[in-house]
Amino acid sequence: SEGVRLSSSVRLRPNPAGYSVRLESRSIPSGSYEVEIATVGGSVVDTRRVTVRDSGQLQEVLDLESLSSGYYVVRLRSAGGWVGAVPLIIVR
């Protein structure tokens, strides 16, 4: 299963980002999700788990300090599959 496509409802702020970015959604099903940050070439450079409560709101601060300036993709995956992907630019 591909899961629900929510790319339009998942946002990164600010973007471009410096040393941290906030992953936000106001309309995501409750549950546990895996957040991946990957290079545009597909190499995963960071993975973490987040939990969305019944409110359907997600607000997670992602630490980018260990990553170099460049282009990345932040992907969100539920147990049912990929939920969405959002481009991320890191500029320092």
N, C-alpha and C positions, 0 to 999 in steps of 0.2 A: 504494500500500500504506500502511496506517495504522501499520505497525510494531507492536511488542509494547507492550502497555499495562503500565506499571510504576509508576503513580502511587503505589501503596501501598508500594512498596519504596524510593522516593526520598524522602528527608527533608531538611528544613532545620533546623539547630540553631545558635543558639537561634531561636525564632520565637514572639513578636515579637523582632526584631533591632534593633541600634543601628547600628553602623558597618561590621560585617561579619557574614557568615553562612556556615556550612559546609554545602555540598551533599554529601549522603552517600547511598550505596547499597551494599548488600552482595551484591546478586544481579542484576547488570546484565551483559549480554553484552559481551565485550571489543570495542573498536573506538573510532572517533572520533565525538564528539558535539558538537553546537552547543548552547550554553546561552544562552537569551534571558531577560532580565528585561523584563517589559512592564507597563504600567499596566493597570488593569482595563478601560480603554477600548480597549486593544489597541495603543497606541503602544509600540514597542520602545525601551527606554532604555539597554540594555546587551546586548552579544553577545560571546561568547567561545567558543573551542574547547577541549574537554578530551579526553583519551585515557584509556580504561579498559584496563588490562593484563589478562593472562590470569586473574588472580585474581578478576575480576568485582567488584572493590571500587572505588568512586569516593569520593574525599574531596577536594573542591575548595573553597577559601575564596573567597567572592565579596566584593569590596570594594563597600560601599554608600555610601561617603562622599559621592559626588556626587549621591545621590538624596535627595529630601525625604521627610519622614514621610508615611506613607500605606499604601495597599493596592496590592500588585503580584502578578504571577503569574510564577513561574520555570518556564520550559518547556525540555524536553530533547528534542532531535531527532537521530535517527541518519540515515544515508544512506537508510534504508528508510522514513522518515517520523517522525511525532511519537511519542515514547516516553511522555511523561507531562507533567503540569503540577501544580505545587504552589503553593498560595497563600503569600504572604509579607507580613508586616506590619512596617513600619519605624516605630519609635517612638523619639523623642529628647527 
